Amino acid sequence: MFDNHHTIYAVFFTISSDVTVEVGKLGTFLFPSGNYIYVGSAKRNIQSRIRRHMQLEKRKRWHIDYIRPYGEITHVQTYSSELSECERAQQLLQQYKGTWLVKKFGSSDCHCFSHLIYYK
């Protein structure tokens, strides 16, 4: 299903109507309807991390867990580590002409503004 040598992934999903969600300690945010890309990494067993993100019922551990019930996953793409998780998020932001909506979403352990991209 996924390349075991890949360590970076992007979850593409759509939220069909505006929703306000409390995202753990980050706070409460409005997520407008549209398309999103969540960029993450898994040093090992990327398949199980992606499978977990696809589940609706689970303990909330990552920021994406809070908005996952409101989004329909359209596809998941995995990448080798030629670009870091941060560089990949930046590259996808530019490629999809996206914007960052929520500061530190998925990026609490780095200096990026966010790892959640919103695009129309």
N, CA, C and O atoms as a printed pandas DataFrame, in Angstrom:
     atom_number atom_name residue_name chain_id  residue_number  x_coord  y_coord  z_coord
0              1         N          MET        A               1    0.825   -1.201    0.000
1              2        CA          MET        A               1    0.000    0.000    0.000
2              3         C          MET        A               1    0.867    1.263    0.000
3              4         O          MET        A               1    0.673    2.143   -0.838
4              5         N          PHE        A               2    1.821    1.358    0.933
5              6        CA          PHE        A               2    2.706    2.509    1.004
6              7         C          PHE        A               2    4.146    2.037    0.972
7              8         O          PHE        A               2    4.443    0.915    1.382
8              9         N          ASP        A               3    5.029    2.872    0.497
9             10        CA          ASP        A               3    6.452    2.552    0.450
10            11         C          ASP        A               3    7.026    2.611    1.859
11            12         O          ASP        A               3    6.976    3.653    2.513
12            13         N          ASN        A               4    7.574    1.487    2.327
13            14        CA          ASN        A               4    8.108    1.414    3.688
14            15         C          ASN        A               4    9.314    2.312    3.915
15            16         O          ASN        A               4    9.677    2.587    5.058
16            17         N          HIS        A               5    9.938    2.772    2.830
17            18        CA          HIS        A               5   11.104    3.643    2.967
18            19         C          HIS        A               5   10.690    5.109    3.089
19            20         O          HIS        A               5   11.521    5.975    3.363
20            21         N          HIS        A               6    9.412    5.375    2.886
21            22        CA          HIS        A               6    8.912    6.738    3.016
22            23         C          HIS        A               6    8.687    7.068    4.493
23            24         O          HIS        A               6    8.251    6.218    5.269
24            25         N          THR        A               7    8.988    8.306    4.867
25            26        CA          THR        A               7    8.811    8.719    6.262
26            27         C          THR        A               7    7.913    9.954    6.388
27            28         O          THR        A               7    7.523   10.321    7.496
28            29         N          ILE        A               8    7.585   10.592    5.275
29            30        CA          ILE        A               8    6.746   11.794    5.277
30            31         C          ILE        A               8    5.427   11.450    4.595
31            32         O          ILE        A               8    5.404   10.700    3.619
32            33         N          TYR        A               9    4.337   11.995    5.108
33            34        CA          TYR        A               9    3.044   11.746    4.471
34            35         C          TYR        A               9    2.224   13.030    4.439
35            36         O          TYR        A               9    2.441   13.949    5.228
36            37         N          ALA        A              10    1.284   13.069    3.513
37            38        CA          ALA        A              10    0.332   14.173    3.404
38            39         C          ALA        A              10   -1.059   13.572    3.297
39            40         O          ALA        A              10   -1.337   12.772    2.403
40            41         N          VAL        A              11   -1.928   13.966    4.218
41            42        CA          VAL        A              11   -3.317   13.525    4.209
42            43         C          VAL        A              11   -4.137   14.647    3.572
43            44         O          VAL        A              11   -4.197   15.757    4.101
44            45         N          PHE        A              12   -4.763   14.355    2.443
45            46        CA          PHE        A              12   -5.600   15.321    1.739
46            47         C          PHE        A              12   -7.051   15.052    2.139
47            48         O          PHE        A              12   -7.524   13.920    2.038
48            49         N          PHE        A              13   -7.752   16.081    2.591
49            50        CA          PHE        A              13   -9.145   15.887    2.987
50            51         C          PHE        A              13   -9.960   17.142    2.728
51            52         O          PHE        A              13   -9.422   18.237    2.560
52            53         N          THR        A              14  -11.263   16.955    2.701
53            54        CA          THR        A              14  -12.201   18.033    2.421
54            55         C          THR        A              14  -13.172   18.170    3.582
55            56         O          THR        A              14  -13.694   17.179    4.093
56            57         N          ILE        A              15  -13.404   19.397    3.986
57            58        CA          ILE        A              15  -14.437   19.708    4.973
58            59         C          ILE        A              15  -15.557   20.390    4.198
59            60         O          ILE        A              15  -15.338   21.424    3.566
60            61         N          SER        A              16  -16.772   19.807    4.245
61            62        CA          SER        A              16  -17.840   20.263    3.347
62            63         C          SER        A              16  -18.612   21.473    3.860
63            64         O          SER        A              16  -19.252   22.165    3.068
64            65         N          SER        A              17  -18.569   21.748    5.167
65            66        CA          SER        A              17  -19.206   22.984    5.652
66            67         C          SER        A              17  -18.401   23.531    6.821
67            68         O          SER        A              17  -17.756   22.780    7.553
68            69         N          ASP        A              18  -18.448   24.844    6.985
69            70        CA          ASP        A              18  -17.676   25.505    8.044
70            71         C          ASP        A              18  -17.929   24.820    9.383
71            72         O          ASP        A              18  -19.059   24.456    9.706
72            73         N          VAL        A              19  -16.861   24.651   10.151
73            74        CA          VAL        A              19  -16.993   24.006   11.453
74            75         C          VAL        A              19  -16.022   24.682   12.432
75            76         O          VAL        A              19  -14.897   25.027   12.072
76            77         N          THR        A              20  -16.483   24.861   13.670
77            78        CA          THR        A              20  -15.634   25.404   14.729
78            79         C          THR        A              20  -15.263   24.253   15.641
79            80         O          THR        A              20  -16.133   23.539   16.141
80            81         N          VAL        A              21  -13.961   24.074   15.859
81            82        CA          VAL        A              21  -13.472   22.915   16.604
82            83         C          VAL        A              21  -12.447   23.369   17.641
83            84         O          VAL        A              21  -11.600   24.219   17.368
84            85         N          GLU        A              22  -12.542   22.788   18.828
85            86        CA          GLU        A              22  -11.518   22.987   19.851
86            87         C          GLU        A              22  -10.413   21.971   19.580
87            88         O          GLU        A              22  -10.655   20.764   19.595
88            89         N          VAL        A              23   -9.207   22.459   19.334
89            90        CA          VAL        A              23   -8.076   21.608   18.977
90            91         C          VAL        A              23   -7.128   21.529   20.176
91            92         O          VAL        A              23   -6.144   22.264   20.258
92            93         N          GLY        A              24   -7.443   20.632   21.092
93            94        CA          GLY        A              24   -6.588   20.426   22.251
94            95         C          GLY        A              24   -6.198   21.730   22.924
95            96         O          GLY        A              24   -7.042   22.597   23.152
96            97         N          LYS        A              25   -4.917   21.864   23.242
97            98        CA          LYS        A              25   -4.408   23.049   23.930
98            99         C          LYS        A              25   -4.190   24.235   22.987
99           100         O          LYS        A              25   -3.919   25.346   23.442
100          101         N          LEU        A              26   -4.310   24.001   21.667
101          102        CA          LEU        A              26   -4.115   25.094   20.709
102          103         C          LEU        A              26   -5.213   26.148   20.811
103          104         O          LEU        A              26   -4.957   27.338   20.625
104          105         N          GLY        A              27   -6.444   25.709   21.109
105          106        CA          GLY        A              27   -7.576   26.628   21.186
106          107         C          GLY        A              27   -8.691   26.218   20.250
107          108         O          GLY        A              27   -8.682   25.123   19.689
108          109         N          THR        A              28   -9.662   27.120   20.088
109          110        CA          THR        A              28  -10.833   26.869   19.256
110          111         C          THR        A              28  -10.713   27.679   17.972
111          112         O          THR        A              28  -10.405   28.871   17.999
112          113         N          PHE        A              29  -10.961   27.010   16.848
113          114        CA          PHE        A              29  -10.756   27.643   15.544
114          115         C          PHE        A              29  -11.889   27.321   14.592
115          116         O          PHE        A              29  -12.531   26.274   14.683
116          117         N          LEU        A              30  -12.121   28.267   13.660
117          118        CA          LEU        A              30  -13.067   28.038   12.578
118          119         C          LEU        A              30  -12.308   27.411   11.410
119          120         O          LEU        A              30  -11.309   27.954   10.939
120          121         N          PHE        A              31  -12.789   26.283   10.962
121          122        CA          PHE        A              31  -12.234   25.620    9.779
122          123         C          PHE        A              31  -13.264   25.785    8.671
123          124         O          PHE        A              31  -14.300   25.120    8.680
124          125         N          PRO        A              32  -12.980   26.687    7.698
125          126        CA          PRO        A              32  -13.949   26.902    6.622
126          127         C          PRO        A              32  -14.031   25.694    5.695
127          128         O          PRO        A              32  -13.096   24.899    5.598
128          129         N          SER        A              33  -15.157   25.576    5.025
129          130        CA          SER        A              33  -15.282   24.483    4.063
130          131         C          SER        A              33  -14.207   24.655    3.001
131          132         O          SER        A              33  -13.846   25.774    2.636
132          133         N          GLY        A              34  -13.707   23.540    2.516
133          134        CA          GLY        A              34  -12.662   23.570    1.497
134          135         C          GLY        A              34  -11.739   22.379    1.636
135          136         O          GLY        A              34  -12.061   21.393    2.298
136          137         N          ASN        A              35  -10.593   22.490    1.001
137          138        CA          ASN        A              35   -9.629   21.392    0.957
138          139         C          ASN        A              35   -8.466   21.653    1.898
139          140         O          ASN        A              35   -8.036   22.789    2.093
140          141         N          TYR        A              36   -7.974   20.573    2.470
141          142        CA          TYR        A              36   -6.892   20.659    3.443
142          143         C          TYR        A              36   -5.833   19.605    3.149
143          144         O          TYR        A              36   -6.117   18.550    2.581
144          145         N          ILE        A              37   -4.620   19.915    3.545
145          146        CA          ILE        A              37   -3.527   18.945    3.512
146          147         C          ILE        A              37   -2.857   19.000    4.872
147          148         O          ILE        A              37   -2.442   20.063    5.334
148          149         N          TYR        A              38   -2.756   17.841    5.506
149          150        CA          TYR        A              38   -2.042   17.732    6.778
150          151         C          TYR        A              38   -0.746   16.977    6.503
151          152         O          TYR        A              38   -0.774   15.851    6.006
152          153         N          VAL        A              39    0.378   17.589    6.823
153          154        CA          VAL        A              39    1.684   16.975    6.572
154          155         C          VAL        A              39    2.255   16.464    7.884
155          156         O          VAL        A              39    2.314   17.187    8.878
156          157         N          GLY        A              40    2.672   15.206    7.868
157          158        CA          GLY        A              40    3.241   14.597    9.064
158          159         C          GLY        A              40    4.385   13.677    8.704
159          160         O          GLY        A              40    4.751   13.532    7.538
160          161         N          SER        A              41    4.944   13.057    9.732
161          162        CA          SER        A              41    6.033   12.113    9.500
162          163         C          SER        A              41    5.933   10.965   10.486
163          164         O          SER        A              41    5.369   11.094   11.572
164          165         N          ALA        A              42    6.492    9.849   10.081
165          166        CA          ALA        A              42    6.564    8.662   10.936
166          167         C          ALA        A              42    7.897    7.999   10.625
167          168         O          ALA        A              42    8.110    7.511    9.515
168          169         N          LYS        A              43    8.777    7.983   11.587
169          170        CA          LYS        A              43   10.115    7.408   11.360
170          171         C          LYS        A              43   10.036    5.908   11.073
171          172         O          LYS        A              43   10.853    5.357   10.335
172          173         N          ARG        A              44    9.026    5.258   11.678
173          174        CA          ARG        A              44    8.832    3.838   11.404
174          175         C          ARG        A              44    7.337    3.536   11.344
175          176         O          ARG        A              44    6.518    4.208   11.971
176          177         N          ASN        A              45    7.018    2.526   10.585
177          178        CA          ASN        A              45    5.637    2.057   10.427
178          179         C          ASN        A              45    4.664    3.157   10.010
179          180         O          ASN        A              45    3.686    3.446   10.699
180          181         N          ILE        A              46    4.960    3.750    8.879
181          182        CA          ILE        A              46    4.132    4.838    8.351
182          183         C          ILE        A              46    2.698    4.363    8.054
183          184         O          ILE        A              46    1.747    5.137    8.165
184          185         N          GLN        A              47    2.554    3.071    7.670
185          186        CA          GLN        A              47    1.209    2.551    7.363
186          187         C          GLN        A              47    0.288    2.639    8.575
187          188         O          GLN        A              47   -0.868    3.040    8.447
188          189         N          SER        A              48    0.797    2.263    9.756
189          190        CA          SER        A              48   -0.084    2.264   10.926
190          191         C          SER        A              48   -0.430    3.692   11.336
191          192         O          SER        A              48   -1.531    3.937   11.830
192          193         N          ARG        A              49    0.495    4.645   11.139
193          194        CA          ARG        A              49    0.184    6.048   11.447
194          195         C          ARG        A              49   -0.918    6.544   10.523
195          196         O          ARG        A              49   -1.853    7.205   10.975
196          197         N          ILE        A              50   -0.820    6.233    9.239
197          198        CA          ILE        A              50   -1.828    6.675    8.280
198          199         C          ILE        A              50   -3.172    6.005    8.558
199          200         O          ILE        A              50   -4.217    6.654    8.509
200          201         N          ARG        A              51   -3.141    4.706    8.848
201          202        CA          ARG        A              51   -4.388    3.992    9.192
202          203         C          ARG        A              51   -5.056    4.645   10.398
203          204         O          ARG        A              51   -6.278    4.790   10.439
204          205         N          ARG        A              52   -4.244    5.039   11.380
205          206        CA          ARG        A              52   -4.790    5.680   12.573
206          207         C          ARG        A              52   -5.458    7.000   12.209
207          208         O          ARG        A              52   -6.552    7.293   12.690
208          209         N          HIS        A              53   -4.810    7.797   11.368
209          210        CA          HIS        A              53   -5.389    9.077   10.959
210          211         C          HIS        A              53   -6.717    8.880   10.231
211          212         O          HIS        A              53   -7.589    9.746   10.291
212          213         N          MET        A              54   -6.873    7.757    9.551
213          214        CA          MET        A              54   -8.102    7.511    8.798
214          215         C          MET        A              54   -9.268    7.121    9.709
215          216         O          MET        A              54  -10.428    7.316    9.344
216          217         N          GLN        A              55   -8.975    6.580   10.874
217          218        CA          GLN        A              55  -10.030    6.173   11.813
218          219         C          GLN        A              55  -10.757    7.397   12.368
219          220         O          GLN        A              55  -10.161    8.458   12.556
220          221         N          LEU        A              56  -12.039    7.231   12.622
221          222        CA          LEU        A              56  -12.822    8.319   13.206
222          223         C          LEU        A              56  -12.842    8.213   14.732
223          224         O          LEU        A              56  -12.729    9.222   15.427
224          225         N          GLU        A              57  -12.985    7.011   15.242
225          226        CA          GLU        A              57  -13.078    6.810   16.691
226          227         C          GLU        A              57  -11.703    6.477   17.255
227          228         O          GLU        A              57  -11.145    5.418   16.970
228          229         N          LYS        A              58  -11.164    7.390   18.055
229          230        CA          LYS        A              58   -9.855    7.139   18.670
230          231         C          LYS        A              58   -9.591    8.194   19.733
231          232         O          LYS        A              58  -10.246    9.235   19.772
232          233         N          ARG        A              59   -8.625    7.910   20.590
233          234        CA          ARG        A              59   -8.189    8.884   21.577
234          235         C          ARG        A              59   -7.468    9.999   20.823
235          236         O          ARG        A              59   -6.683    9.730   19.914
236          237         N          LYS        A              60   -7.731   11.231   21.197
237          238        CA          LYS        A              60   -7.118   12.362   20.489
238          239         C          LYS        A              60   -5.679   12.560   20.960
239          240         O          LYS        A              60   -5.421   12.894   22.116
240          241         N          ARG        A              61   -4.755   12.343   20.030
241          242        CA          ARG        A              61   -3.334   12.435   20.338
242          243         C          ARG        A              61   -2.634   13.494   19.489
243          244         O          ARG        A              61   -1.775   14.227   19.982
244          245         N          TRP        A              62   -3.003   13.569   18.219
245          246        CA          TRP        A              62   -2.422   14.553   17.298
246          247         C          TRP        A              62   -3.476   15.595   16.973
247          248         O          TRP        A              62   -4.673   15.341   17.106
248          249         N          HIS        A              63   -3.025   16.780   16.542
249          250        CA          HIS        A              63   -3.962   17.856   16.208
250          251         C          HIS        A              63   -4.985   17.416   15.168
251          252         O          HIS        A              63   -6.155   17.790   15.252
252          253         N          ILE        A              64   -4.555   16.631   14.194
253          254        CA          ILE        A              64   -5.495   16.204   13.145
254          255         C          ILE        A              64   -6.648   15.368   13.721
255          256         O          ILE        A              64   -7.730   15.328   13.136
256          257         N          ASP        A              65   -6.425   14.709   14.850
257          258        CA          ASP        A              65   -7.477   13.886   15.457
258          259         C          ASP        A              65   -8.720   14.714   15.798
259          260         O          ASP        A              65   -9.834   14.190   15.790
260          261         N          TYR        A              66   -8.535   15.993   16.093
261          262        CA          TYR        A              66   -9.652   16.849   16.491
262          263         C          TYR        A              66  -10.544   17.237   15.317
263          264         O          TYR        A              66  -11.754   17.398   15.481
264          265         N          ILE        A              67   -9.952   17.386   14.134
265          266        CA          ILE        A              67  -10.777   17.791   12.980
266          267         C          ILE        A              67  -11.105   16.625   12.053
267          268         O          ILE        A              67  -11.924   16.767   11.145
268          269         N          ARG        A              68  -10.480   15.488   12.272
269          270        CA          ARG        A              68  -10.708   14.322   11.412
270          271         C          ARG        A              68  -12.188   13.957   11.272
271          272         O          ARG        A              68  -12.616   13.637   10.163
272          273         N          PRO        A              69  -12.997   13.990   12.349
273          274        CA          PRO        A              69  -14.408   13.615   12.196
274          275         C          PRO        A              69  -15.193   14.526   11.251
275          276         O          PRO        A              69  -16.265   14.139   10.785
276          277         N          TYR        A              70  -14.687   15.722   10.959
277          278        CA          TYR        A              70  -15.399   16.683   10.121
278          279         C          TYR        A              70  -14.941   16.647    8.666
279          280         O          TYR        A              70  -15.533   17.299    7.806
280          281         N          GLY        A              71  -13.882   15.880    8.397
281          282        CA          GLY        A              71  -13.327   15.858    7.054
282          283         C          GLY        A              71  -13.439   14.507    6.384
283          284         O          GLY        A              71  -13.433   13.464    7.038
284          285         N          GLU        A              72  -13.542   14.546    5.073
285          286        CA          GLU        A              72  -13.569   13.325    4.255
286          287         C          GLU        A              72  -12.205   13.208    3.575
287          288         O          GLU        A              72  -11.834   14.054    2.762
288          289         N          ILE        A              73  -11.460   12.148    3.915
289          290        CA          ILE        A              73  -10.133   11.970    3.321
290          291         C          ILE        A              73  -10.290   11.603    1.853
291          292         O          ILE        A              73  -11.003   10.657    1.516
292          293         N          THR        A              74   -9.622   12.353    0.978
293          294        CA          THR        A              74   -9.695   12.085   -0.449
294          295         C          THR        A              74   -8.536   11.197   -0.891
295          296         O          THR        A              74   -8.719   10.302   -1.716
296          297         N          HIS        A              75   -7.350   11.439   -0.347
297          298        CA          HIS        A              75   -6.223   10.547   -0.606
298          299         C          HIS        A              75   -5.062   10.867    0.329
299          300         O          HIS        A              75   -5.037   11.899    0.999
300          301         N          VAL        A              76   -4.110    9.952    0.347
301          302        CA          VAL        A              76   -2.905   10.101    1.154
302          303         C          VAL        A              76   -1.715    9.882    0.233
303          304         O          VAL        A              76   -1.704    8.952   -0.574
304          305         N          GLN        A              77   -0.725   10.738    0.360
305          306        CA          GLN        A              77    0.499   10.623   -0.432
306          307         C          GLN        A              77    1.671   10.461    0.527
307          308         O          GLN        A              77    1.755   11.164    1.534
308          309         N          THR        A              78    2.574    9.535    0.216
309          310        CA          THR        A              78    3.780    9.399    1.044
310          311         C          THR        A              78    4.996    9.844    0.238
311          312         O          THR        A              78    4.992    9.830   -0.993
312          313         N          TYR        A              79    6.031   10.239    0.969
313          314        CA          TYR        A              79    7.231   10.784    0.340
314          315         C          TYR        A              79    8.479   10.241    1.033
315          316         O          TYR        A              79    8.454    9.898    2.215
316          317         N          SER        A              80    9.570   10.171    0.270
317          318        CA          SER        A              80   10.855    9.837    0.873
318          319         C          SER        A              80   11.297   11.038    1.706
319          320         O          SER        A              80   10.657   12.088    1.677
320          321         N          SER        A              81   12.382   10.881    2.438
321          322        CA          SER        A              81   12.825   11.968    3.311
322          323         C          SER        A              81   13.796   12.928    2.626
323          324         O          SER        A              81   14.569   13.614    3.295
324          325         N          GLU        A              82   13.757   12.978    1.272
325          326        CA          GLU        A              82   14.637   13.935    0.575
326          327         C          GLU        A              82   14.319   15.356    1.022
327          328         O          GLU        A              82   15.221   16.186    1.133
328          329         N          LEU        A              83   13.041   15.644    1.279
329          330        CA          LEU        A              83   12.634   16.893    1.916
330          331         C          LEU        A              83   12.160   16.547    3.318
331          332         O          LEU        A              83   11.517   15.516    3.518
332          333         N          SER        A              84   12.469   17.394    4.286
333          334        CA          SER        A              84   11.992   17.167    5.653
334          335         C          SER        A              84   10.484   17.396    5.700
335          336         O          SER        A              84    9.901   17.907    4.744
336          337         N          GLU        A              85    9.866   17.025    6.791
337          338        CA          GLU        A              85    8.433   17.266    6.978
338          339         C          GLU        A              85    8.137   18.759    6.793
339          340         O          GLU        A              85    7.155   19.122    6.144
340          341         N          CYS        A              86    8.972   19.610    7.353
341          342        CA          CYS        A              86    8.784   21.065    7.264
342          343         C          CYS        A              86    8.942   21.560    5.824
343          344         O          CYS        A              86    8.143   22.368    5.351
344          345         N          GLU        A              87    9.968   21.075    5.137
345          346        CA          GLU        A              87   10.189   21.473    3.750
346          347         C          GLU        A              87    9.051   20.984    2.849
347          348         O          GLU        A              87    8.637   21.688    1.928
348          349         N          ARG        A              88    8.548   19.773    3.121
349          350        CA          ARG        A              88    7.445   19.223    2.327
350          351         C          ARG        A              88    6.181   20.060    2.535
351          352         O          ARG        A              88    5.457   20.335    1.578
352          353         N          ALA        A              89    5.914   20.465    3.773
353          354        CA          ALA        A              89    4.742   21.304    4.046
354          355         C          ALA        A              89    4.842   22.615    3.271
355          356         O          ALA        A              89    3.856   23.076    2.695
356          357         N          GLN        A              90    6.027   23.212    3.258
357          358        CA          GLN        A              90    6.253   24.461    2.534
358          359         C          GLN        A              90    6.064   24.257    1.024
359          360         O          GLN        A              90    5.461   25.089    0.346
360          361         N          GLN        A              91    6.586   23.146    0.515
361          362        CA          GLN        A              91    6.484   22.837   -0.911
362          363         C          GLN        A              91    5.021   22.638   -1.320
363          364         O          GLN        A              91    4.594   23.145   -2.358
364          365         N          LEU        A              92    4.257   21.905   -0.510
365          366        CA          LEU        A              92    2.841   21.673   -0.821
366          367         C          LEU        A              92    2.028   22.959   -0.708
367          368         O          LEU        A              92    1.103   23.181   -1.489
368          369         N          LEU        A              93    2.368   23.800    0.253
369          370        CA          LEU        A              93    1.703   25.101    0.404
370          371         C          LEU        A              93    1.824   25.896   -0.890
371          372         O          LEU        A              93    0.844   26.465   -1.371
372          373         N          GLN        A              94    3.025   25.931   -1.448
373          374        CA          GLN        A              94    3.256   26.679   -2.689
374          375         C          GLN        A              94    2.599   25.983   -3.876
375          376         O          GLN        A              94    1.977   26.634   -4.716
376          377         N          GLN        A              95    2.739   24.663   -3.943
377          378        CA          GLN        A              95    2.182   23.906   -5.069
378          379         C          GLN        A              95    0.668   24.084   -5.183
379          380         O          GLN        A              95    0.135   24.222   -6.284
380          381         N          TYR        A              96   -0.021   24.079   -4.036
381          382        CA          TYR        A              96   -1.482   24.180   -4.040
382          383         C          TYR        A              96   -1.971   25.608   -3.815
383          384         O          TYR        A              96   -3.172   25.841   -3.675
384          385         N          LYS        A              97   -1.034   26.571   -3.778
385          386        CA          LYS        A              97   -1.375   27.976   -3.533
386          387         C          LYS        A              97   -2.255   28.093   -2.290
387          388         O          LYS        A              97   -3.275   28.781   -2.289
388          389         N          GLY        A              98   -1.834   27.408   -1.246
389          390        CA          GLY        A              98   -2.607   27.344   -0.020
390          391         C          GLY        A              98   -2.246   28.426    0.983
391          392         O          GLY        A              98   -1.400   29.284    0.729
392          393         N          THR        A              99   -2.904   28.361    2.119
393          394        CA          THR        A              99   -2.624   29.272    3.226
394          395         C          THR        A              99   -2.594   28.464    4.522
395          396         O          THR        A              99   -3.156   27.373    4.619
396          397         N          TRP        A             100   -1.917   29.042    5.508
397          398        CA          TRP        A             100   -1.920   28.466    6.857
398          399         C          TRP        A             100   -3.106   29.087    7.589
399          400         O          TRP        A             100   -3.304   30.300    7.518
400          401         N          LEU        A             101   -3.893   28.281    8.285
401          402        CA          LEU        A             101   -5.028   28.820    9.041
402          403         C          LEU        A             101   -4.762   28.843   10.537
403          404         O          LEU        A             101   -5.108   29.810   11.216
404          405         N          VAL        A             102   -4.152   27.787   11.052
405          406        CA          VAL        A             102   -4.009   27.621   12.497
406          407         C          VAL        A             102   -2.537   27.512   12.860
407          408         O          VAL        A             102   -1.854   26.562   12.475
408          409         N          LYS        A             103   -2.063   28.497   13.604
409          410        CA          LYS        A             103   -0.663   28.523   14.013
410          411         C          LYS        A             103   -0.347   27.317   14.895
411          412         O          LYS        A             103   -1.085   27.004   15.829
412          413         N          LYS        A             104    0.758   26.651   14.584
413          414        CA          LYS        A             104    1.300   25.500   15.320
414          415         C          LYS        A             104    0.503   24.210   15.133
415          416         O          LYS        A             104    0.763   23.229   15.831
416          417         N          PHE        A             105   -0.463   24.185   14.206
417          418        CA          PHE        A             105   -1.232   22.961   13.955
418          419         C          PHE        A             105   -0.303   21.933   13.323
419          420         O          PHE        A             105    0.171   22.123   12.203
420          421         N          GLY        A             106   -0.045   20.852   14.036
421          422        CA          GLY        A             106    0.831   19.798   13.539
422          423         C          GLY        A             106    2.298   20.172   13.548
423          424         O          GLY        A             106    3.136   19.413   13.061
424          425         N          SER        A             107    2.621   21.339   14.099
425          426        CA          SER        A             107    4.012   21.802   14.060
426          427         C          SER        A             107    4.481   22.320   15.416
427          428         O          SER        A             107    5.295   23.241   15.488
428          429         N          SER        A             108    3.967   21.729   16.485
429          430        CA          SER        A             108    4.350   22.198   17.816
430          431         C          SER        A             108    5.790   21.828   18.164
431          432         O          SER        A             108    6.355   22.364   19.117
432          433         N          ASP        A             109    6.390   20.910   17.391
433          434        CA          ASP        A             109    7.770   20.493   17.689
434          435         C          ASP        A             109    8.781   21.062   16.691
435          436         O          ASP        A             109    9.900   20.560   16.588
436          437         N          CYS        A             110    8.387   22.115   15.951
437          438        CA          CYS        A             110    9.322   22.753   15.013
438          439         C          CYS        A             110    9.020   24.246   14.962
439          440         O          CYS        A             110    8.177   24.737   15.714
440          441         N          HIS        A             111    9.701   24.965   14.084
441          442        CA          HIS        A             111    9.526   26.415   14.002
442          443         C          HIS        A             111    8.566   26.849   12.899
443          444         O          HIS        A             111    8.403   28.044   12.654
444          445         N          CYS        A             112    7.932   25.891   12.236
445          446        CA          CYS        A             112    6.995   26.226   11.156
446          447         C          CYS        A             112    5.753   26.914   11.718
447          448         O          CYS        A             112    5.389   26.722   12.878
448          449         N          PHE        A             113    5.112   27.720   10.871
449          450        CA          PHE        A             113    3.844   28.329   11.269
450          451         C          PHE        A             113    2.800   27.235   11.493
451          452         O          PHE        A             113    2.054   27.265   12.472
452          453         N          SER        A             114    2.760   26.266   10.568
453          454        CA          SER        A             114    1.749   25.204   10.626
454          455         C          SER        A             114    2.139   24.080    9.687
455          456         O          SER        A             114    2.965   24.266    8.794
456          457         N          HIS        A             115    1.540   22.906    9.890
457          458        CA          HIS        A             115    1.662   21.811    8.929
458          459         C          HIS        A             115    0.282   21.449    8.374
459          460         O          HIS        A             115    0.091   20.376    7.802
460          461         N          LEU        A             116   -0.666   22.357    8.554
461          462        CA          LEU        A             116   -2.009   22.178    7.997
462          463         C          LEU        A             116   -2.216   23.261    6.943
463          464         O          LEU        A             116   -2.157   24.455    7.237
464          465         N          ILE        A             117   -2.456   22.824    5.724
465          466        CA          ILE        A             117   -2.618   23.730    4.591
466          467         C          ILE        A             117   -4.089   23.753    4.185
467          468         O          ILE        A             117   -4.748   22.717    4.102
468          469         N          TYR        A             118   -4.583   24.962    3.934
469          470        CA          TYR        A             118   -5.947   25.132    3.449
470          471         C          TYR        A             118   -5.869   25.680    2.032
471          472         O          TYR        A             118   -5.093   26.594    1.754
472          473         N          TYR        A             119   -6.686   25.112    1.126
473          474        CA          TYR        A             119   -6.763   25.653   -0.241
474          475         C          TYR        A             119   -8.160   25.443   -0.785
475          476         O          TYR        A             119   -8.861   24.510   -0.393
476          477         N          LYS        A             120   -8.555   26.319   -1.690
477          478        CA          LYS        A             120   -9.913   26.256   -2.271
478          479         C          LYS        A             120   -9.998   25.165   -3.317
479          480         O          LYS        A             120  -11.057   24.963   -3.912
